[in-house]
């Protein structure tokens, strides 16, 4: 009986924390973001210019996106559609209990795992759908102007509290579902894209069976000494994502792998070996690779000399974003305008969505409006991601990124480098991995070192 009482207290405590976080962050999500009409906007390698083409065409007030004092047309709608089409993964609550804990939410501690998921999701979109893809229903997503998210959170928490006191289980009903999507696509290509769109999101579902879901990522994190409720740094998350992709058994995921740079160095032969691994006579294609590079952009604070470097990275067509943030909060950086970074915020706690059901609602997996933050506020610890479809693509990308690194670096040495050969050629200890242990001894040492760079979350 005593244990049951403790569980109820823990549940109420969790609900209170979720409500507090939503009240804390929802006003940020509701705040309009201002964009200049005089400067280009870069979003994951795509450039948009907002200019006066038709002053009578106004941006909808629900977009949460305002350009200076005037709302202008130009490429605004194209930018909005592109941004909203990116997959947004946030805190969730009331999902199946995480094994080894009593947690049914990641509110307050899982934001870096969520930003890592967003980066991987963008890599998978490039892999299966391509950079030109946008979600046809993107512009139908609207902010809740009729009722603020904060007031909705308070009402939801109050109802949940009353249900807990009366011994009733809260009914988990998703938001109003979109109409069944497959039927409305007459074009086979569009239908295929929508199937993959839903499939990618389902891989990040909050259930133990989802290959890149929170439950699986936490299991891989245990091998590095992490557990549910701990705080994760961007470098640790990079290694967790690598293991998750390597261990994924879904047939569609056998053509992609992840490489994590060692000490800010990408060893070209190691990458190509991963891309060529498991090639058989009936499948001679190279694997695609997502390259993750954990870096520090300064000491305790970000060095502003790295601003041009970050801009250059986000301008590349190969870029899948940056797992970063500012002190105490992790964000997924996807673009910039002038000296401000454009990001998606994972801190808003949303209800669990069962992605195993047919036609599960998609609205909560797409962010309705972009947010901006000064580069000066960026935390120096981050992980940069690139996607290369094959070996030839990697070789071309490494050359282009190397040129960009040299051009943007004011120091004698660039922030990270691509070098020929294998890591073993440079007297690194062999990293053979025991099948029963997902992380090698060298990786464990790296992860322990990276743990000192984690974000402190409130």
LUMFI-707000 format. One record per residue (C-alpha): residue number from 0; z, y, x. Coordinates in nm, 2 decimals. Example, Ala and Ser with C-alpha at 12.3 -4.5 7.8 and 13.67 -1.06 7.14 Angstrom:
<nodes>
fise_c3_c2_c1
0_0.78_-0.45_1.23
1_0.71_-0.11_1.37
</nodes>
This chain:
<nodes>
fise_c3_c2_c1
0_0.00_0.00_0.00
1_0.09_0.23_0.29
2_-0.24_0.16_0.46
3_-0.43_0.24_0.13
4_-0.25_0.57_0.11
5_-0.34_0.65_0.47
6_-0.71_0.57_0.40
7_-0.70_0.81_0.10
8_-0.55_1.09_0.31
9_-0.82_1.03_0.58
10_-1.09_1.04_0.31
11_-0.96_1.37_0.17
12_-0.93_1.51_0.52
13_-1.29_1.41_0.59
14_-1.41_1.58_0.27
15_-1.22_1.89_0.36
16_-1.37_1.90_0.70
17_-1.72_1.86_0.55
18_-1.66_2.14_0.30
19_-1.52_2.37_0.57
20_-1.82_2.31_0.79
21_-2.06_2.38_0.51
22_-1.88_2.70_0.42
23_-1.89_2.79_0.78
24_-2.26_2.73_0.84
25_-2.43_2.77_0.51
26_-2.43_3.15_0.53
27_-2.63_3.11_0.85
28_-2.89_2.89_0.68
29_-2.91_3.15_0.40
30_-2.95_3.45_0.63
31_-3.31_3.57_0.66
32_-3.47_3.54_1.00
33_-3.67_3.84_1.12
34_-4.00_3.80_1.31
35_-4.20_4.07_1.48
36_-4.56_4.13_1.38
37_-4.64_4.25_1.73
38_-4.56_3.93_1.92
39_-4.70_3.58_1.90
40_-4.48_3.29_1.78
41_-4.49_2.97_1.97
42_-4.39_2.64_1.80
43_-4.42_2.32_2.00
44_-4.74_2.42_2.17
45_-4.90_2.60_1.88
46_-4.94_2.98_1.88
47_-4.92_3.19_1.56
48_-5.00_3.57_1.53
49_-4.86_3.76_1.23
50_-5.08_4.06_1.16
51_-5.20_4.28_0.88
52_-5.49_4.09_0.72
53_-5.40_4.15_0.36
54_-5.11_4.38_0.29
55_-5.11_4.27_-0.08
56_-5.03_3.91_0.02
57_-4.66_3.88_0.04
58_-4.44_3.61_0.19
59_-4.24_3.44_-0.09
60_-3.88_3.57_-0.10
61_-3.75_3.21_-0.09
62_-3.90_3.14_0.25
63_-3.60_3.28_0.45
64_-3.85_3.43_0.69
65_-3.91_3.80_0.71
66_-4.13_3.99_0.96
67_-3.97_4.32_1.05
68_-3.95_4.56_0.75
69_-4.29_4.45_0.63
70_-4.38_4.10_0.50
71_-4.72_4.02_0.64
72_-4.97_3.75_0.58
73_-5.18_3.65_0.88
74_-5.07_3.30_0.99
75_-4.73_3.33_0.82
76_-4.80_3.05_0.57
77_-4.95_2.83_0.84
78_-4.64_2.88_1.06
79_-4.41_2.81_0.77
80_-4.59_2.49_0.68
81_-4.59_2.37_1.04
82_-4.22_2.45_1.09
83_-4.11_2.29_0.76
84_-4.31_1.98_0.84
85_-4.09_1.90_1.14
86_-3.82_1.65_1.05
87_-3.47_1.80_1.01
88_-3.17_1.57_1.06
89_-2.83_1.70_0.99
90_-2.47_1.60_0.93
91_-2.44_1.35_0.65
92_-2.14_1.23_0.44
93_-2.06_0.93_0.23
94_-2.28_0.70_0.43
95_-2.18_0.33_0.50
96_-1.87_0.31_0.72
97_-1.94_0.31_1.10
98_-1.83_-0.02_1.25
99_-1.50_0.00_1.44
100_-1.40_0.32_1.26
101_-1.31_0.46_0.92
102_-1.57_0.73_0.95
103_-1.83_0.78_0.67
104_-1.95_1.11_0.80
105_-2.05_1.26_1.14
106_-1.95_1.61_1.04
107_-1.78_1.80_1.33
108_-1.89_1.56_1.61
109_-2.24_1.43_1.57
110_-2.46_1.74_1.61
111_-2.60_1.64_1.95
112_-2.70_1.30_1.83
113_-2.87_1.47_1.54
114_-3.07_1.71_1.77
115_-3.16_1.40_1.98
116_-3.29_1.24_1.66
117_-3.50_1.54_1.58
118_-3.66_1.54_1.92
119_-3.74_1.17_1.89
120_-3.87_1.22_1.54
121_-4.11_1.48_1.67
122_-4.23_1.24_1.94
123_-4.30_0.98_1.67
124_-4.48_1.23_1.46
125_-4.71_1.30_1.75
126_-4.75_0.93_1.81
127_-4.84_0.83_1.46
128_-4.97_1.14_1.29
129_-5.07_1.39_1.56
130_-4.98_1.75_1.62
131_-5.22_1.88_1.36
132_-5.04_1.70_1.08
133_-4.84_1.90_0.83
134_-4.66_1.77_0.52
135_-4.87_1.86_0.21
136_-4.55_1.94_0.01
137_-4.40_2.16_0.28
138_-4.44_2.49_0.10
139_-4.28_2.35_-0.21
140_-3.95_2.33_-0.03
141_-3.74_2.63_-0.13
142_-3.40_2.77_-0.05
143_-3.15_2.75_-0.33
144_-3.16_3.12_-0.44
145_-3.01_3.05_-0.78
146_-2.69_2.91_-0.63
147_-2.58_2.96_-0.28
148_-2.52_2.65_-0.07
149_-2.17_2.77_0.00
150_-2.07_2.78_-0.37
151_-2.24_2.45_-0.42
152_-2.03_2.30_-0.15
153_-1.71_2.44_-0.30
154_-1.79_2.29_-0.64
155_-1.89_1.96_-0.48
156_-1.56_1.94_-0.29
157_-1.35_2.03_-0.59
158_-1.52_1.76_-0.80
159_-1.47_1.51_-0.51
160_-1.11_1.60_-0.48
161_-1.04_1.56_-0.85
162_-1.22_1.22_-0.85
163_-1.01_1.10_-0.55
164_-0.69_1.20_-0.73
165_-0.79_1.01_-1.05
166_-0.89_0.71_-0.85
167_-1.26_0.74_-0.94
168_-1.54_0.68_-0.68
169_-1.77_0.98_-0.64
170_-2.11_0.90_-0.78
171_-2.37_0.94_-0.51
172_-2.68_1.08_-0.67
173_-2.95_1.22_-0.45
174_-3.11_1.56_-0.52
175_-3.40_1.56_-0.77
176_-3.66_1.33_-0.62
177_-4.01_1.45_-0.55
178_-4.28_1.30_-0.76
179_-4.41_0.97_-0.64
180_-4.63_1.07_-0.35
181_-4.86_0.79_-0.27
182_-5.04_0.80_-0.61
183_-5.15_1.16_-0.58
184_-5.34_1.10_-0.25
185_-5.70_1.01_-0.32
186_-5.79_1.01_0.05
187_-5.70_0.69_0.24
188_-5.62_0.90_0.55
189_-5.38_1.12_0.36
190_-5.22_0.81_0.20
191_-5.17_0.65_0.55
192_-5.01_0.97_0.68
193_-4.77_0.99_0.39
194_-4.67_0.62_0.45
195_-4.60_0.69_0.81
196_-4.42_1.02_0.73
197_-4.17_0.82_0.50
198_-4.15_0.54_0.75
199_-4.05_0.77_1.04
200_-3.78_0.93_0.83
201_-3.65_0.59_0.72
202_-3.61_0.49_1.09
203_-3.34_0.76_1.11
204_-3.16_0.67_0.79
205_-2.78_0.66_0.80
206_-2.73_0.29_0.77
207_-2.66_0.01_1.02
208_-3.02_-0.13_0.98
209_-3.21_0.19_1.06
210_-3.34_0.15_1.42
211_-3.27_0.51_1.52
212_-3.00_0.58_1.27
213_-2.66_0.72_1.36
214_-2.50_0.37_1.34
215_-2.74_0.22_1.60
216_-2.71_0.52_1.83
217_-2.33_0.49_1.83
218_-2.36_0.12_1.92
219_-2.57_0.20_2.22
220_-2.33_0.48_2.31
221_-2.04_0.23_2.33
222_-2.20_0.09_2.64
223_-2.14_0.42_2.81
224_-1.78_0.45_2.69
225_-1.85_0.66_2.38
226_-1.74_0.58_2.03
227_-1.78_0.73_1.68
228_-1.60_1.06_1.66
229_-1.66_1.15_2.03
230_-1.87_1.44_2.14
231_-2.20_1.36_2.31
232_-2.38_1.57_2.57
233_-2.76_1.61_2.58
234_-2.80_1.39_2.89
235_-2.59_1.11_2.74
236_-2.80_1.13_2.42
237_-3.12_1.10_2.63
238_-3.01_0.76_2.77
239_-2.90_0.65_2.42
240_-3.24_0.73_2.28
241_-3.41_0.54_2.56
242_-3.21_0.23_2.49
243_-3.27_0.26_2.11
244_-3.65_0.27_2.16
245_-3.64_-0.01_2.42
246_-3.44_-0.23_2.19
247_-3.64_-0.15_1.87
248_-3.82_-0.46_1.74
249_-4.03_-0.30_1.47
250_-4.40_-0.39_1.53
251_-4.51_-0.03_1.49
252_-4.27_0.07_1.78
253_-4.40_-0.17_2.04
254_-4.66_0.09_2.17
255_-4.41_0.36_2.27
256_-4.13_0.38_2.53
257_-3.90_0.64_2.68
258_-3.84_0.74_3.04
259_-3.54_0.94_3.15
260_-3.57_1.15_3.47
261_-3.33_1.07_3.75
262_-3.15_1.37_3.90
263_-3.42_1.61_3.77
264_-3.70_1.40_3.92
265_-3.97_1.22_3.74
266_-4.11_0.93_3.95
267_-4.47_0.89_3.85
268_-4.51_0.52_3.94
269_-4.19_0.44_3.74
270_-4.34_0.61_3.43
271_-4.68_0.44_3.47
272_-4.50_0.10_3.51
273_-4.32_0.16_3.18
274_-4.64_0.25_3.01
275_-4.82_-0.06_3.15
276_-4.53_-0.30_3.07
277_-4.59_-0.60_2.84
278_-4.96_-0.54_2.84
279_-5.14_-0.86_2.73
280_-5.50_-0.97_2.71
281_-5.51_-0.91_2.34
282_-5.35_-0.56_2.38
283_-5.46_-0.39_2.69
284_-5.37_-0.04_2.57
285_-5.12_0.17_2.76
286_-4.80_0.25_2.59
287_-4.72_0.61_2.49
288_-4.42_0.75_2.66
289_-4.16_1.02_2.57
290_-4.03_1.17_2.90
291_-3.67_1.31_2.87
292_-3.55_1.54_3.15
293_-3.18_1.64_3.15
294_-3.14_1.97_3.33
295_-2.89_2.26_3.37
296_-3.02_2.61_3.34
297_-2.74_2.77_3.54
298_-2.37_2.73_3.61
299_-2.12_2.82_3.33
300_-2.38_3.04_3.17
301_-2.76_3.02_3.14
302_-2.94_3.20_3.42
303_-3.18_3.44_3.25
304_-3.43_3.37_3.54
305_-3.51_3.04_3.35
306_-3.63_3.22_3.04
307_-4.00_3.21_3.14
308_-3.95_2.84_3.23
309_-3.82_2.76_2.88
310_-4.10_2.96_2.72
311_-4.36_2.78_2.93
312_-4.21_2.44_2.83
313_-4.22_2.52_2.46
314_-4.58_2.65_2.49
315_-4.71_2.31_2.61
316_-4.89_2.08_2.37
317_-4.70_1.79_2.53
318_-4.35_1.93_2.44
319_-4.15_1.76_2.17
320_-3.86_2.01_2.19
321_-3.53_2.07_2.36
322_-3.19_1.91_2.29
323_-2.97_2.21_2.36
324_-2.77_2.47_2.18
325_-2.51_2.73_2.25
326_-2.15_2.67_2.36
327_-1.97_2.47_2.09
328_-2.29_2.40_1.89
329_-2.60_2.18_1.95
330_-2.94_2.29_1.82
331_-3.29_2.15_1.84
332_-3.51_2.42_2.00
333_-3.88_2.40_1.89
334_-4.03_2.74_1.98
335_-3.97_3.11_2.06
336_-4.08_3.47_1.99
337_-4.02_3.72_2.27
338_-3.68_3.64_2.42
339_-3.55_3.45_2.11
340_-3.55_3.08_2.07
341_-3.65_2.92_1.73
342_-3.44_2.63_1.63
343_-3.32_2.38_1.36
344_-2.95_2.36_1.30
345_-2.79_2.02_1.23
346_-2.45_2.15_1.12
347_-2.51_2.17_0.74
348_-2.35_1.85_0.59
349_-2.57_1.69_0.33
350_-2.52_1.39_0.11
351_-2.62_1.04_0.22
352_-2.97_0.95_0.11
353_-3.06_0.58_0.08
354_-3.39_0.56_0.26
355_-3.44_0.19_0.16
356_-3.52_0.28_-0.20
357_-3.88_0.35_-0.30
358_-3.97_0.71_-0.32
359_-3.65_0.84_-0.17
360_-3.62_1.22_-0.19
361_-3.77_1.40_0.12
362_-3.64_1.76_0.06
363_-3.33_1.73_0.26
364_-3.52_1.60_0.57
365_-3.72_1.92_0.60
366_-3.57_2.26_0.69
367_-3.67_2.54_0.45
368_-3.65_2.83_0.71
369_-3.65_2.88_1.08
370_-3.36_3.03_1.27
371_-3.36_3.24_1.59
372_-3.12_3.29_1.87
373_-3.12_3.50_2.19
374_-3.20_3.30_2.50
375_-2.89_3.45_2.67
376_-2.67_3.26_2.43
377_-2.82_2.92_2.52
378_-2.59_2.66_2.68
379_-2.71_2.57_3.03
380_-2.69_2.20_2.96
381_-3.00_2.06_2.78
382_-3.26_1.78_2.77
383_-3.63_1.86_2.76
384_-3.88_1.62_2.60
385_-4.25_1.55_2.65
386_-4.49_1.31_2.48
387_-4.79_1.14_2.66
388_-5.01_0.91_2.46
389_-5.13_0.70_2.76
390_-5.14_0.69_3.14
391_-5.43_0.94_3.16
392_-5.25_1.17_2.93
393_-4.94_1.15_3.15
394_-5.13_1.22_3.47
395_-5.29_1.53_3.31
396_-4.95_1.64_3.17
397_-4.77_1.60_3.50
398_-5.03_1.82_3.67
399_-5.01_2.09_3.41
400_-4.63_2.09_3.39
401_-4.60_2.10_3.77
402_-4.83_2.41_3.78
403_-4.62_2.57_3.51
404_-4.30_2.49_3.69
405_-4.42_2.65_4.01
406_-4.55_2.95_3.83
407_-4.22_3.01_3.63
408_-3.98_2.93_3.91
409_-3.84_3.23_4.10
410_-3.64_2.99_4.32
411_-3.76_2.80_4.62
412_-3.74_2.47_4.42
413_-3.84_2.42_4.06
414_-3.59_2.30_3.80
415_-3.73_1.95_3.80
416_-4.02_1.78_3.98
417_-4.28_1.51_3.94
418_-4.32_1.30_4.26
419_-4.55_1.01_4.35
420_-4.41_0.66_4.40
421_-4.11_0.47_4.26
422_-3.75_0.58_4.27
423_-3.68_0.28_4.49
424_-3.91_0.42_4.75
425_-3.66_0.70_4.79
426_-3.36_0.48_4.88
427_-3.23_0.47_4.53
428_-3.01_0.17_4.44
429_-3.20_-0.09_4.24
430_-3.14_-0.05_3.87
431_-3.18_-0.41_3.75
432_-3.01_-0.44_3.42
433_-2.81_-0.74_3.29
434_-2.94_-0.86_2.96
435_-2.58_-0.86_2.83
436_-2.52_-0.50_2.94
437_-2.76_-0.24_2.82
438_-2.67_0.01_3.09
439_-2.69_-0.06_3.46
440_-2.40_0.04_3.69
441_-2.61_0.34_3.82
442_-2.67_0.45_3.46
443_-2.30_0.42_3.38
444_-2.21_0.64_3.68
445_-2.47_0.90_3.56
446_-2.34_0.90_3.21
447_-1.99_0.95_3.32
448_-2.10_1.24_3.53
449_-2.30_1.39_3.24
450_-2.00_1.35_3.01
451_-1.84_1.66_3.18
452_-2.14_1.87_3.04
453_-2.09_1.78_2.68
454_-2.07_2.04_2.40
455_-1.73_2.12_2.26
456_-1.77_2.11_1.88
457_-1.55_2.26_1.61
</nodes>
